[in-house]
Amino acid sequence: MLIATAELLRKQFDIPKSLKECGIDKDSFYDEINSNADKILEDACTKANPIKVSHEDVVYLLKCIYNGDLESLMNQ
């Protein structure tokens, strides 16, 4: 329900669906994906999250965000 509402608002306000649509270079994004995942895992908010995530989980999430693949996130 939350993702469907976010998608509706995204379309209503003409917000890009992905970082790729925002013009973020794929090679640059993927070159930094592991170091960004490490930084996310070190963030206090991530550490306080009641559901623990692995490095692989964060990398997967970042790839979905880059590609705008919300459907894959809903099926996890």
C-alpha positions in Angstrom: 0.0 0.0 0.0 2.8 2.4 0.9 4.7 1.8 -2.3 1.5 2.1 -4.4 0.8 5.5 -2.7 4.4 6.7 -3.3 4.1 5.6 -7.0 0.9 7.5 -7.4 2.4 10.7 -5.9 5.6 10.2 -8.0 3.5 10.2 -11.2 1.3 13.1 -10.0 4.3 15.3 -9.4 6.4 14.0 -12.3 9.2 12.8 -10.1 11.8 10.5 -11.8 11.3 6.8 -10.9 15.0 6.0 -10.6 18.4 7.5 -10.1 19.1 6.4 -13.7 16.2 8.7 -14.8 17.8 11.5 -12.8 20.9 11.2 -15.0 23.2 9.5 -12.5 26.0 7.7 -14.4 25.7 4.0 -14.0 29.4 3.2 -14.0 30.0 5.9 -11.3 27.1 4.6 -9.2 28.2 1.0 -9.4 31.9 1.9 -8.8 30.9 3.4 -5.4 28.1 0.9 -4.5 30.1 -1.1 -2.0 31.6 1.9 -0.2 28.1 3.5 -0.1 26.7 0.2 1.3 29.4 0.2 4.0 28.5 3.8 4.9 24.8 3.0 5.1 25.5 0.1 7.4 27.6 2.3 9.7 24.8 5.0 9.9 23.1 5.2 13.3 19.6 4.9 11.8 20.5 1.6 10.1 22.0 0.3 13.3 18.8 1.2 15.2 16.6 -0.5 12.6 14.8 -3.4 14.3 15.4 -5.5 11.1 19.1 -6.2 10.6 20.3 -6.0 7.1 23.5 -7.4 5.5 25.9 -5.7 3.1 24.3 -7.8 0.3 20.8 -6.5 1.3 21.9 -2.9 1.1 23.7 -3.4 -2.3 20.5 -5.1 -3.6 18.4 -2.1 -2.3 20.8 0.4 -3.9 20.6 -1.4 -7.3 16.8 -1.4 -7.1 16.8 2.3 -6.3 19.2 3.0 -9.2 17.0 1.1 -11.6 13.6 2.1 -10.2 12.7 -1.5 -9.6 10.1 -1.2 -6.8 8.4 -4.4 -7.9 11.5 -6.4 -6.8 11.5 -4.7 -3.4 7.8 -5.6 -2.9 8.5 -9.3 -3.5 11.3 -9.5 -1.0 
